[in-house]
Amino acid sequence: MGVYMVPEGKATYDAVTEALKMGYRHIDTAHAYQNERSVGKAVKDSGIAREEIWITTKLWPSEYGEGKTMAAIDKMLSRLDTEYIDLLLLHQQFGDYLGAWRDMEKAVASGKVCSIGISNFESERLEEICKAATIKPSVLQVDCHPYYQQNALKKRLAPYGIVIESWYPIGHGDPALINEPVFSEIGNKYGKTNVQVILRWHIQESNIIFPKSTNPQHIRDNFDIFDFALTEDEMEAIRDIDKGTRFFNMSLADQEKNLGRFVPAD
């Protein structure tokens, strides 16, 4: 369950609460989303044992740097009202990410964080951080969907054992993607929606996904993908629609300039 752009407060709390009731056990948030407090409260109020729920969150570049990152992790733990973070990511590939990584490794050693990874590192900075790391990133969170399947990136990640997490699993809700005939045909066969077919394809491609919704029916539908399986021919038919099309295109320089204008509040 992703909570990107879900407002802090009731909207996030209700969505996470609903998801946990349905059986979701992975919640993906970030300091930049400004809704960690509501995620933490929903987890705590759920009555589900903390060790059964996986919380992913992310540090913003303004928090990168030895000493600085450790202080930011402590604040993050306070906002989430939890004793540990299951997966902590570097949100963007800018700033002192190497210094931040050293602090993240220390946080793993101290038990504050269980696993560490990266998000949006697709330039040569991916290899730079992997070579510098004592603890290799466990995941890389990127744009990945049937129109942009990230096959070349997966080959780069293979030597490090890094797994892809998709932050746009249904291509930002693009109608052209969702309404591709291949998904309609497969969906009709299994009695599933086109979105459910896409999410099932991700699961069978071993992509980690966390679709976002605040609609209880959509939350339920997104979870209802474990009672069918795509055949290898159906998987290949979906692989064939890869267009190399991103839904987020911006140069590194423009990304850095735009990100530098935003510093999340504590």
C-alpha positions as CSV (number, residue, x, y, z in Angstrom):
1,M,0.0,0.0,0.0
2,G,1.5,3.3,-1.1
3,V,0.6,6.6,0.4
4,Y,2.3,9.1,-1.9
5,M,0.2,12.3,-2.2
6,V,-2.3,11.1,0.4
7,P,-2.9,13.9,2.9
8,E,-1.7,13.6,6.5
9,G,-4.4,12.9,8.9
10,K,-7.7,11.2,8.3
11,A,-7.1,10.3,4.7
12,T,-3.9,8.5,5.3
13,Y,-5.0,7.0,8.6
14,D,-8.3,5.6,7.1
15,A,-6.6,4.2,3.9
16,V,-3.9,2.4,5.9
17,T,-6.4,1.1,8.4
18,E,-8.6,-0.2,5.7
19,A,-5.6,-1.9,3.9
20,L,-4.4,-3.5,7.1
21,K,-7.9,-4.9,7.8
22,M,-7.9,-6.5,4.3
23,G,-4.6,-8.2,4.8
24,Y,-2.0,-5.7,3.5
25,R,1.2,-5.9,5.4
26,H,3.6,-3.5,3.6
27,I,3.1,0.3,3.9
28,D,5.3,2.6,1.8
29,T,5.7,6.2,3.0
30,A,8.4,8.9,3.1
31,H,9.4,12.0,5.0
32,A,8.6,14.0,1.9
33,Y,5.1,12.6,1.8
34,Q,4.5,14.3,5.2
35,N,2.2,11.5,6.4
36,E,4.4,9.3,8.5
37,R,2.6,10.2,11.7
38,S,-0.7,9.0,10.3
39,V,0.9,5.8,9.0
40,G,2.4,5.1,12.4
41,K,-0.8,5.7,14.2
42,A,-2.8,3.4,11.9
43,V,-0.2,0.7,12.4
44,K,-0.3,1.1,16.2
45,D,-4.1,1.3,16.3
46,S,-4.5,-1.8,14.1
47,G,-4.0,-4.2,16.9
48,I,-1.7,-6.2,14.5
49,A,1.7,-7.2,16.0
50,R,4.3,-4.8,14.8
51,E,6.6,-7.5,13.5
52,E,3.8,-8.6,11.1
53,I,3.8,-5.2,9.4
54,W,6.6,-4.0,7.1
55,I,7.1,-0.2,7.1
56,T,9.1,1.4,4.3
57,T,10.1,5.1,4.5
58,K,12.6,7.4,2.8
59,L,15.1,10.1,3.7
60,W,15.1,13.4,1.8
61,P,18.4,14.8,0.4
62,S,18.3,17.6,2.9
63,E,18.8,14.9,5.6
64,Y,21.9,13.3,4.0
65,G,25.3,13.4,5.7
66,E,27.1,11.6,8.5
67,G,25.6,12.6,11.8
68,K,22.8,14.5,10.1
69,T,21.2,11.3,8.7
70,M,21.3,9.6,12.1
71,A,19.5,12.5,13.7
72,A,16.9,12.4,10.8
73,I,16.4,8.7,11.4
74,D,15.7,9.3,15.1
75,K,13.1,12.0,14.1
76,M,11.6,9.5,11.7
77,L,11.2,6.9,14.4
78,S,9.5,9.4,16.5
79,R,7.1,10.5,13.7
80,L,6.2,6.8,13.0
81,D,6.1,6.1,16.8
82,T,8.0,2.8,16.3
83,E,11.2,1.3,17.6
84,Y,12.5,0.3,14.2
85,I,12.0,0.8,10.5
86,D,11.8,-2.3,8.3
87,L,13.2,-0.6,5.1
88,L,14.8,2.8,4.9
89,L,15.6,4.3,1.5
90,L,17.5,7.2,0.1
91,H,14.7,9.0,-1.7
92,Q,16.8,10.8,-4.4
93,Q,20.3,10.5,-5.9
94,F,21.5,14.0,-4.8
95,G,23.4,15.6,-1.9
96,D,25.8,13.7,0.4
97,Y,24.2,10.2,-0.3
98,L,27.5,8.4,0.5
99,G,27.6,10.1,4.0
100,A,23.9,9.2,4.5
101,W,24.6,5.6,3.5
102,R,27.3,5.3,6.2
103,D,24.8,6.5,8.8
104,M,22.2,4.1,7.5
105,E,24.6,1.2,7.9
106,K,25.2,2.3,11.5
107,A,21.4,2.4,12.0
108,V,21.2,-1.2,10.8
109,A,24.0,-2.2,13.3
110,S,22.2,-0.5,16.2
111,G,18.8,-2.1,15.4
112,K,17.0,1.1,14.4
113,V,16.7,-0.1,10.8
114,C,16.4,-3.6,9.5
115,S,17.1,-3.1,5.8
116,I,18.4,-0.3,3.6
117,G,18.0,0.6,-0.1
118,I,17.7,3.4,-2.6
119,S,15.1,5.1,-4.7
120,N,15.5,6.8,-8.1
121,F,19.2,5.9,-8.5
122,E,19.4,5.1,-12.2
123,S,22.5,7.1,-13.2
124,E,26.2,6.0,-12.6
125,R,25.5,7.0,-9.0
126,L,23.8,3.6,-8.6
127,E,27.2,1.8,-9.2
128,E,29.0,4.4,-7.1
129,I,26.9,3.7,-4.0
130,C,27.0,-0.1,-4.5
131,K,30.8,-0.1,-4.7
132,A,31.1,2.2,-1.6
133,A,28.6,0.2,0.5
134,T,29.4,-2.3,3.1
135,I,25.8,-3.3,3.2
136,K,24.5,-3.4,-0.4
137,P,21.1,-1.9,-1.2
138,S,18.4,-4.5,-0.9
139,V,16.0,-2.7,-3.3
140,L,15.9,0.0,-5.9
141,Q,12.6,1.9,-6.1
142,V,11.9,3.2,-9.7
143,D,9.4,3.9,-12.4
144,C,8.4,0.4,-13.6
145,H,5.3,-0.8,-15.5
146,P,4.4,-2.8,-18.6
147,Y,5.3,0.2,-20.9
148,Y,8.7,0.6,-19.1
149,Q,9.8,-2.8,-17.8
150,Q,13.3,-1.8,-16.7
151,N,15.0,-4.9,-18.2
152,A,18.4,-3.1,-18.8
153,L,18.3,-1.8,-15.2
154,K,17.6,-5.3,-13.8
155,K,20.7,-6.6,-15.6
156,R,22.7,-3.8,-13.8
157,L,21.2,-4.8,-10.5
158,A,21.7,-8.5,-10.8
159,P,25.4,-8.6,-9.6
160,Y,24.3,-6.9,-6.4
161,G,21.2,-8.9,-5.7
162,I,19.1,-5.8,-5.7
163,V,15.3,-6.1,-6.3
164,I,13.1,-3.7,-8.2
165,E,10.3,-1.9,-6.4
166,S,7.8,-0.1,-8.7
167,W,6.4,3.3,-7.7
168,Y,4.2,3.6,-10.8
169,P,3.0,-0.1,-11.1
170,I,0.1,0.9,-13.3
171,G,1.9,3.7,-15.2
172,H,0.4,6.6,-13.2
173,G,-3.0,5.4,-14.2
174,D,-2.4,6.0,-17.9
175,P,-5.6,5.0,-19.8
176,A,-3.7,3.8,-22.9
177,L,-1.7,1.4,-20.7
178,I,-4.6,0.2,-18.6
179,N,-6.8,-0.3,-21.7
180,E,-4.3,-2.3,-23.7
181,P,-6.2,-5.2,-25.4
182,V,-3.9,-7.8,-23.9
183,F,-5.1,-6.9,-20.4
184,S,-8.7,-6.9,-21.4
185,E,-8.4,-10.3,-23.0
186,I,-6.6,-11.9,-20.0
187,G,-8.9,-10.1,-17.6
188,N,-12.0,-11.6,-19.3
189,K,-10.5,-15.0,-19.1
190,Y,-9.9,-14.9,-15.4
191,G,-12.7,-12.6,-14.3
192,K,-10.3,-9.8,-13.3
193,T,-9.9,-6.2,-14.1
194,N,-7.2,-4.9,-16.3
195,V,-5.4,-3.3,-13.3
196,Q,-5.5,-6.6,-11.5
197,V,-3.9,-8.3,-14.5
198,I,-1.1,-5.6,-14.5
199,L,-0.5,-6.1,-10.7
200,R,-0.4,-9.8,-11.1
201,W,2.2,-9.5,-14.0
202,H,4.4,-7.5,-11.6
203,I,4.2,-10.1,-8.9
204,Q,5.2,-12.9,-11.3
205,E,8.0,-10.7,-12.6
206,S,9.2,-10.5,-9.0
207,N,8.7,-6.7,-8.9
208,I,7.7,-5.4,-5.4
209,I,4.6,-3.2,-5.7
210,F,2.6,-0.9,-3.5
211,P,-0.4,0.5,-5.4
212,K,-2.0,3.6,-3.9
213,S,-5.7,4.2,-3.3
214,T,-7.9,5.8,-0.7
215,N,-11.0,4.1,-2.2
216,P,-11.9,1.0,-0.1
217,Q,-13.1,-1.0,-3.2
218,H,-9.9,-0.2,-5.1
219,I,-7.8,-1.2,-2.1
220,R,-9.7,-4.5,-2.0
221,D,-9.4,-5.0,-5.8
222,N,-5.7,-4.3,-5.7
223,F,-5.2,-7.0,-3.1
224,D,-7.4,-9.6,-4.9
225,I,-4.7,-10.9,-7.2
226,F,-3.6,-14.0,-5.5
227,D,-6.3,-16.4,-6.7
228,F,-5.1,-16.7,-10.3
229,A,-1.8,-17.0,-12.2
230,L,-0.7,-15.9,-15.7
231,T,0.6,-18.5,-18.0
232,E,4.1,-18.1,-19.6
233,D,2.4,-17.2,-22.9
234,E,0.4,-14.5,-21.2
235,M,3.5,-13.1,-19.5
236,E,5.3,-13.0,-22.8
237,A,2.4,-11.2,-24.4
238,I,2.6,-8.5,-21.7
239,R,6.4,-8.3,-22.1
240,D,5.9,-7.6,-25.8
241,I,4.1,-4.3,-25.1
242,D,7.2,-2.7,-23.5
243,K,7.6,0.6,-25.3
244,G,10.5,2.1,-23.3
245,T,8.1,4.8,-22.2
246,R,8.5,6.6,-18.9
247,F,5.8,8.7,-17.2
248,F,8.5,10.8,-15.4
249,N,11.1,12.4,-17.7
250,M,13.5,15.0,-16.3
251,S,17.2,15.6,-16.6
252,L,19.4,15.1,-13.6
253,A,20.1,18.8,-13.5
254,D,16.5,19.7,-13.5
255,Q,15.6,17.1,-10.9
256,E,18.3,18.5,-8.6
257,K,17.2,22.0,-9.1
258,N,13.5,21.2,-8.4
259,L,14.2,19.0,-5.5
260,G,16.4,21.6,-3.9
261,R,13.4,23.9,-3.5
262,F,11.7,21.5,-1.2
263,V,12.6,20.7,2.4
264,P,10.0,18.6,4.3
265,A,8.9,19.8,7.7
266,D,9.7,17.7,10.8
